Amino acid sequence: MVARLTLVELAIRRQEIKKSRFIAVAGPVADEAAAKDFIAAQSDPAANHNCWAWRLGQTYRFNDDGEPGGTAGKPILAAIDGQGLDRVAVVVTRWFGGVLLGSGGLIRAYGGTAALCLREAEKAALIEAISGTVSCGFSDLTLVQARLSALPGVQVGVQAFTDSGAILSVSAPISEAGGVERLLTDLTSGRSAIRWNE
């Protein structure tokens, strides 16, 4: 399985190509609404073109914003995919400098500016997580919270207290789910078990 990556924070790259100025801004996005908000926030209404692309798993969109079809949005998406990125949006803004670039030149300019921006950006692995709940007695609560929280990528929080203990919310990487279940069973001698959400 190939590891999927996303960006840690906003990245910006500028370049000038035949007197046209290009600025690429890339950032992580959680969902389609966040991608649309990102594009709106990073687009400059004073520029000639604000071309963009985003990918969220199998869902993606791109836009040429007035450039000839297929010369801007698709190359930006290709730059995202070429680096194995997911949950990422990129806006490449162009201020026309008076020299026509032609279709090939536009593809290289938009795709290249996006690729440079993404190549220099700080990346992190996307880890598929699963969440669930644990009912735990007061006698086991402190130990369960401490040991589960010590596992890499596992997050534990208290949802509610009951008469006999607490209901904990647990989030863990999917690859660690079996280990979390075994640890919980061993720590509490079978008194507590995790119920994963579907």
FIKE-640146 format. One line per 8 residues: number of its first residue (from 1); their letters; for each residue x, y, z of N, C-alpha, C. Coordinates in steps of 0.02 Angstrom, whole numbers, plus 32768, in hexadecimal, padded with zeros to 4 digits. Each point is the difference from the previous one (the first is absolute). Layout:
BEGIN
NUM) A) X/Y/Z/X/Y/Z/X/Y/Z; ...
This chain:
BEGIN
1) MVARLTLV) 802A/7FC5/8000/7FD6/803B/8000/802C/803E/8000; 7FF3/802F/7FD3/8026/803E/7FFB/7FE5/8031/8034; 802E/801D/8026/7FEC/8031/8032/7FE7/803F/7FDE; 7FC8/8019/8018/7FE5/803F/7FE7/8018/8039/802C; 800D/8039/7FE1/801A/8039/8025/7FD0/803B/7FF8; 8004/802E/802F/7FDD/8040/7FFB/8031/8036/8015; 7FEC/803D/7FF8/802B/8038/8015/7FF4/8010/8049; 8035/8017/8021/7FFC/8012/8046/7FE3/8047/8007
9) ELAIRRQE) 8013/802D/7FD3/7FEB/8046/8004/8000/801F/7FBB; 7FEE/803E/7FFC/7FFE/8026/7FC2/8046/8004/7FE1; 8003/7FFA/7FBE/8040/8008/7FDC/7FF4/8030/7FC6; 8032/802A/7FF1/7FFA/8032/7FCA/803F/7FFE/7FD6; 7FF6/8004/7FBE/8039/8002/7FD2/7FF0/8032/7FC8; 802F/802C/7FF2/7FF8/8032/7FCB/8033/7FF4/7FC9; 7FEB/800E/7FC2/8030/8001/7FCA/7FE6/802B/7FC7; 8030/8019/7FD8/7FEF/8029/7FC6/8013/7FD9/7FC2
17) IKKSRFIA) 7FD1/7FFA/7FD2/800C/7FDD/7FC1/7FEA/802D/7FC7; 8030/8015/7FD7/7FF4/802D/7FC7/7FD4/803B/8013; 8014/8023/8035/7FE0/803D/8018/7FBD/7FF5/8024; 7FE5/7FC3/8000/7FC4/7FF1/8028/8017/7FEA/8046; 7FDC/801A/8033/800F/7FEC/8045/7FD1/7FC8/8014; 801C/7FCC/801E/7FD8/7FC8/8019/800E/7FF7/804B; 7FCB/7FF9/8026/8007/7FF0/8047/7FD5/7FC3/800F; 801F/7FCC/801C/7FDD/7FC4/8014/7FF9/8001/804C
25) VAGPVADE) 7FC5/7FF3/8019/7FF3/7FF9/8047/7FE0/7FBC/800B; 801D/7FD7/802B/7FE7/7FBD/800D/7FF4/7FF8/804A; 7FCE/7FD8/8011/7FF2/7FF5/8047/7FD7/7FC2/800B; 7FFF/7FE7/803E/7FD7/7FC6/8011/7FB7/8013/8005; 7FD3/7FD4/7FEA/7FB8/800A/8007/7FE0/7FC0/801A; 7FCE/8007/802B/7FE0/7FC6/801F/7FC6/7FE5/7FD8; 7FDD/802C/7FDC/7FC5/7FEA/7FDA/7FF3/8030/7FC7; 7FCB/7FF3/7FD9/7FF1/8028/7FC6/7FF1/8049/8012
33) AAAKDFIA) 7FDC/800B/8036/7FF1/8044/8016/8040/8026/8010; 802F/7FDE/8022/8040/8020/8011/8028/800F/7FC1; 7FFC/7FD4/7FCE/8024/800D/7FC0/7FE3/803D/7FDE; 7FBE/8006/7FFF/7FE0/803B/7FE1/8013/8040/8025; 8000/7FFD/8042/8014/803A/8029/8048/8013/7FF3; 802C/7FCE/7FFA/8047/800C/7FF2/8008/8024/7FBE; 7FDE/7FE8/7FCC/8005/801E/7FBD/7FE7/8048/8002; 7FC8/800C/8021/7FE5/8044/8005/8031/802E/8025
41) AQSDPAAN) 801F/7FE7/8035/802D/8029/8028/8041/800F/7FDC; 8018/7FD1/7FD7/8041/8008/7FDF/7FFD/8020/7FBC; 7FC5/8006/7FE3/7FF8/801E/7FBE/8005/804D/8005; 8020/801E/7FCE/8007/8048/7FFE/7FD4/801C/7FC9; 7FCB/8024/8010/7FD2/8019/7FCD/8022/8031/7FCF; 8039/801D/8013/8023/802F/7FD4/802C/7FDC/7FCC; 800A/7FBF/8009/802A/7FD9/7FD2/7FD8/7FEE/7FC1; 8025/7FED/7FCB/7FE0/7FEB/7FC2/7FDF/7FBB/8008
49) HNCWAWRL) 8022/7FD2/8023/7FE6/7FBC/8007/8010/7FE5/8045; 7FCF/7FDE/801F/800A/7FDB/803E/7FEC/7FB8/7FF1; 8031/7FD8/7FEC/7FF2/7FBA/7FED/800F/7FD4/803D; 7FDB/7FCA/8006/8006/7FD8/803D/7FF0/7FB6/7FF4; 8013/7FD8/8032/7FEF/7FB9/8002/8002/7FEA/8049; 7FD8/7FCC/800F/8004/7FE1/8042/7FF1/7FB6/7FFB; 801A/7FD9/802F/7FF3/7FB9/8005/7FEF/7FEE/8047; 7FC9/7FD9/8008/7FEC/7FE3/8040/7FEF/7FB8/7FF3
57) GQTYRFND) 8030/7FD3/800A/7FF5/7FB9/7FF1/7FF3/7FF7/7FB6; 7FC8/7FE1/7FF0/7FEE/7FF4/7FBA/7FDD/803C/7FE0; 7FF0/8033/8027/7FDD/803A/7FE7/8032/8037/7FF0; 7FF7/801F/7FC6/802C/8037/7FED/7FDB/8030/7FD3; 8018/803E/7FFD/7FE5/8033/7FD4/803A/802B/7FE8; 7FF7/801F/7FC6/8031/8030/7FE7/7FDD/8033/7FD5; 8021/803B/7FF6/7FE1/8035/7FDA/8036/8028/7FDD; 7FF3/8010/7FBF/8030/8026/7FD7/7FF6/804C/8004
65) DGEPGGTA) 7FCA/8017/801D/7FF0/8047/8009/8011/802B/7FC3; 7FE6/7FED/7FC7/8008/8028/7FC4/803C/7FEF/7FD5; 802F/7FD9/8019/8037/7FE9/7FD6/7FE4/7FCB/7FD1; 8022/7FF1/7FC7/7FE8/7FCC/7FD3/7FF6/7FBE/8025; 7FCB/7FDC/7FEF/7FEE/7FC2/8023/803A/7FCF/8006; 800B/7FE7/803D/8033/7FCE/800D/8046/801B/8009; 8009/8042/7FFE/8045/801B/8005/8013/8018/8046; 7FD1/8000/802F/8011/801B/8043/7FE9/7FD1/8038
73) GKPILAAI) 7FBF/7FF4/8006/7FE6/7FD7/8037/801A/7FB9/7FFF; 7FFF/7FE1/7FC5/8018/7FBA/7FFB/804A/7FFA/8012; 802C/802C/7FE6/8046/7FFB/8015/800B/800B/804A; 7FD7/802A/801F/8006/800B/8049/7FEC/7FBF/8024; 7FC9/7FE1/7FEA/7FEC/7FBF/801D/8035/7FCC/7FF6; 801F/8000/7FC4/8036/7FCF/7FF2/803B/800B/802F; 800E/803E/8013/8036/800E/8030/7FEF/7FE4/8045; 7FC0/8006/8014/7FEA/7FE4/8040/8008/7FB4/7FFF
81) DGQGLDRV) 7FE5/7FE1/7FCB/8002/7FB7/7FFB/8047/7FE6/7FF7; 8029/8025/7FDC/8045/7FEB/7FF2/802A/7FFA/8040; 7FEB/8023/8034/8025/7FFC/803F/7FDC/7FD7/8034; 7FCC/7FDB/7FEB/7FDB/7FD3/802D/7FDD/8024/8039; 7FE6/803C/7FF1/7FE0/8028/8035/7FB5/7FF7/8000; 7FE2/8008/803A/7FB8/7FFA/8009/7FEB/8036/8032; 7FC0/8012/7FFD/7FE4/8035/802C/8028/8040/7FF8; 800B/8013/7FC1/8028/803A/7FEF/7FDC/8029/7FCB
89) AVVVTRWF) 8005/8043/8006/7FE7/802E/7FCD/8039/802D/7FEB; 8000/8013/7FC0/8034/802C/7FE5/7FDD/8034/7FD4; 8013/803F/800A/7FE9/8038/7FD6/803F/801D/7FDF; 8000/8005/7FBD/8036/8021/7FDD/7FE2/803E/7FE0; 8018/803A/8015/7FE8/8041/7FE8/8031/801B/7FCC; 7FE4/801B/7FC9/802A/801B/7FCA/7FEE/8049/7FF2; 8034/802A/7FFC/7FFA/8044/7FE7/8021/8000/7FBC; 7FDA/800C/7FCC/8017/7FFC/7FBB/8035/8036/7FF3
97) GGVLLGSG) 8037/7FEB/7FE1/8038/802E/7FF4/8006/8018/7FB8; 7FD0/7FEE/7FD5/8001/8019/7FBC/801B/7FCF/7FCD; 801E/7FC8/8016/801B/7FCF/7FD1/7FD5/7FC1/8004; 7FE5/7FEB/7FC6/7FD8/7FC3/7FFE/802D/7FC4/8009; 7FEB/7FD0/8029/802A/7FC6/800E/7FEE/7FC3/7FD5; 7FC5/8000/7FE2/7FEA/7FC5/7FDA/7FE9/7FCA/8030; 7FDF/7FCE/7FE4/7FE5/7FCA/802B/8036/7FDC/8027; 8035/7FEC/7FDF/8036/7FDC/8021/8021/802A/8036
105) GLIRAYGG) 800A/8040/7FF0/801E/802D/8031/7FD5/800A/803D; 7FBD/8005/7FF6/7FD2/8007/8038/8001/7FC2/802C; 7FFE/7FC5/7FE0/8002/7FC1/8026/803E/7FFC/802B; 803A/8011/7FE2/803F/7FFE/8026/8001/8035/8037; 7FE5/803C/7FF1/8001/8036/8031/7FD4/7FF0/803C; 7FC1/7FEC/7FF4/7FD3/7FF2/8038/8014/7FC0/8025; 800D/7FCB/7FDB/8014/7FC1/8020/8043/8006/8023; 802F/8024/7FE0/8042/8008/801D/8000/802A/803E
113) TAALCLRE) 7FDB/8037/8000/7FFC/802B/803C/7FE0/7FDA/803A; 7FCA/7FDB/7FF1/7FE0/7FD7/8034/8030/7FCB/801A; 8024/7FDE/7FD3/802E/7FCB/8015/8038/801B/802B; 801C/803A/7FED/8035/801E/8029/7FE7/8010/8046; 7FC4/801C/8003/7FE2/8012/8040/7FF7/7FC1/802C; 7FE4/7FCC/7FE2/7FF2/7FC2/8026/8041/7FDD/8013; 8031/8001/7FD4/8040/7FDE/800E/8022/801E/803E; 7FFB/8043/8007/8021/8022/8038/7FD7/7FFF/8041
121) AEKAALIE) 7FC0/7FED/7FFC/7FD4/8002/803A/8010/7FC8/8031; 7FF3/800E/8040/8009/7FCD/8034/7FC4/7FD0/7FFD; 800F/7FBE/8001/7FCC/7FCE/7FF8/7FFD/7FD2/803D; 7FC7/7FE0/8009/7FF6/7FD0/8036/7FD7/7FC6/7FE5; 800A/7FC5/801B/7FDB/7FC5/7FEB/7FB7/8006/8016; 7FD3/7FEC/7FD4/7FB9/7FFC/8012/7FF5/7FBB/801E; 7FE5/7FFF/803C/7FF5/7FC0/8022/7FB5/7FF7/8008; 7FE7/7FC9/7FE5/7FB9/7FF0/8006/7FF2/7FED/8049
129) AISGTVSC) 7FD0/8020/801E/7FF1/7FF5/8047/7FB9/7FE4/8008; 7FF6/7FE0/803A/7FBF/7FE6/8012/7FF1/8018/8046; 7FC1/800C/800F/7FEF/8018/8043/7FCE/7FD0/8020; 7FFD/8003/8042/7FD1/7FD5/8024/7FF8/8018/8048; 7FDC/7FD8/8027/7FF4/8012/8046/8011/7FC4/802D; 8014/8011/803D/8011/7FCD/8032/7FDB/8012/8040; 7FDC/7FD0/801C/7FE3/8008/8043/8032/7FE3/8031; 8013/8029/8031/8037/7FEC/802C/7FED/8010/8048
137) GFSDLTLV) 800D/7FD2/802E/7FF3/800B/8047/8033/802F/801E; 7FED/8020/8039/802D/802E/8022/8042/7FDF/8013; 7FFE/7FC1/8012/803D/7FDE/8016/8033/7FF9/7FC8; 7FEA/7FFD/7FC2/802D/7FF8/7FC7/800D/8042/7FDA; 7FDB/8034/800F/7FFF/803C/7FD7/8044/8020/7FF5; 8024/800D/8036/8041/8023/7FFA/8031/7FD7/7FD7; 8005/7FBF/800E/802E/7FD5/7FDC/7FEE/7FFB/7FB6; 7FC0/7FF8/7FF2/7FEA/7FFA/7FBA/8010/8041/7FDA
145) QARLSALP) 7FF0/8039/801D/800E/8040/7FDF/804B/8008/7FF3; 8029/7FF1/8032/8048/8009/7FF9/801E/7FD1/7FCC; 7FEE/7FC1/8003/801F/7FCF/7FD2/7FE8/8009/7FB8; 7FC0/800F/7FF6/7FE8/800B/7FBC/801D/8041/7FE3; 8004/8034/8029/801C/8040/7FE8/8049/7FFA/7FED; 8023/7FD0/801E/8048/7FF7/7FF2/800C/7FDE/7FBD; 7FCC/7FE1/7FE3/8008/7FDF/7FBF/8006/8034/7FC9; 802D/7FF6/7FCE/8008/8031/7FCA/7FC0/8009/7FD8
153) GVQVGVQA) 7FEB/803E/7FF7/7FC6/8010/7FD7/7FBD/7FF6/8022; 7FFF/7FE8/803F/7FC1/7FF4/8023/7FEF/803D/802A; 7FC1/8016/7FFB/7FE8/8038/8028/7FC6/7FE8/802A; 8000/8015/8040/7FCD/7FEB/8030/7FE2/803E/8020; 7FBD/8001/8005/7FDE/8037/8022/7FC5/7FE5/8027; 7FEA/8025/8031/7FC6/7FEC/8028/7FC1/801C/7FDF; 7FD1/7FD4/7FF1/7FC0/8017/7FE4/7FCF/8010/8038; 7FFD/7FD2/8031/7FCF/8009/8036/8014/7FD4/803B
161) FTDSGAIL) 7FEE/8017/803C/8009/7FD7/803B/7FBE/7FDD/8010; 8005/7FC2/8019/7FC5/7FDA/8013/8005/7FF2/804B; 7FCE/7FDC/801B/8002/7FEE/8047/803B/7FD4/8011; 8016/7FD6/7FD0/8035/7FD0/800F/8043/8010/7FE0; 8003/8034/7FD5/803F/800F/7FDF/7FF7/8037/7FCB; 801B/7FF2/7FC4/7FFC/8033/7FCC/7FFA/7FDF/7FBB; 7FE6/8026/7FD2/7FFF/7FEB/7FBA/8035/802A/7FDD; 8032/7FDE/7FE4/8038/8022/7FE0/7FF7/7FFE/7FB4
169) SVSAPISE) 8013/8036/7FDF/8003/8000/7FB7/8049/7FF1/7FED; 8008/7FD4/7FD0/8042/7FEA/7FEB/8006/8006/7FB5; 8038/801C/7FE9/800F/8003/7FB9/8045/7FE0/7FF6; 8006/7FD5/7FCD/803F/7FDD/7FF5/800A/7FF3/7FB6; 803F/7FFB/7FEA/800C/7FEC/7FBB/7FE1/7FBB/7FF5; 7FE2/7FF7/7FC5/7FE0/7FBF/7FF1/8030/7FC6/800B; 803F/800B/7FEE/8032/7FCA/8006/800D/7FED/8049; 7FED/802B/8030/800C/7FF3/8047/7FC2/7FE7/8025
177) AGGVERLL) 7FC7/7FFA/7FDD/7FC1/7FEF/8021/8004/7FBE/8027; 801D/7FCD/7FE2/8006/7FBF/8021/802A/8005/8040; 8036/8026/7FFD/802C/8008/803A/7FDC/8025/8038; 7FD7/8032/7FEE/7FD9/8025/8032/7FCF/7FD1/8022; 7FDE/7FD6/7FDA/7FD0/7FD1/801D/8022/7FD0/8031; 8039/7FE3/7FEB/8024/7FD0/802B/801A/8022/8040; 801C/803C/7FF9/801A/8024/803A/7FC8/800E/8032; 7FC7/8016/7FE8/7FC7/8011/802A/7FE7/7FC1/8025
185) TDLTSGRS) 7FFA/7FCA/7FDC/7FEA/7FC0/801F/8032/7FE9/8035; 8041/8003/7FF1/8033/7FEB/802F/8003/802C/803E; 7FFC/8043/7FF6/8004/802F/8038/7FC6/7FF7/8032; 7FC5/7FF2/7FE6/7FC5/7FFE/802B/7FE8/7FB8/800D; 8028/7FD0/7FED/7FED/7FB9/8007/7FBC/7FF2/7FE1; 7FF2/8021/7FC8/7FC3/7FF3/7FDB/7FC3/8029/8019; 8009/802C/8031/7FC8/8026/801A/7FEB/8037/7FCF; 802E/8016/7FD5/7FF0/8034/7FCF/8013/7FE9/7FBB
193) AIRWNE) 7FD9/8017/7FD0/800F/7FF3/7FBA/7FEF/803E/7FD8; 801E/8006/7FC7/7FF3/803A/7FD6/7FCB/7FEE/7FCC; 7FD4/8030/7FF3/7FCE/7FF7/7FCB/8011/8033/7FCB; 8019/7FE8/7FC5/8013/802C/7FCA/7FC4/8019/7FDA; 8002/803E/7FEC/7FCA/801C/7FD6/8009/7FE7/7FB8; 7FC9/7FF7/7FDE/8004/7FE7/7FBB/8013/8038/7FD2
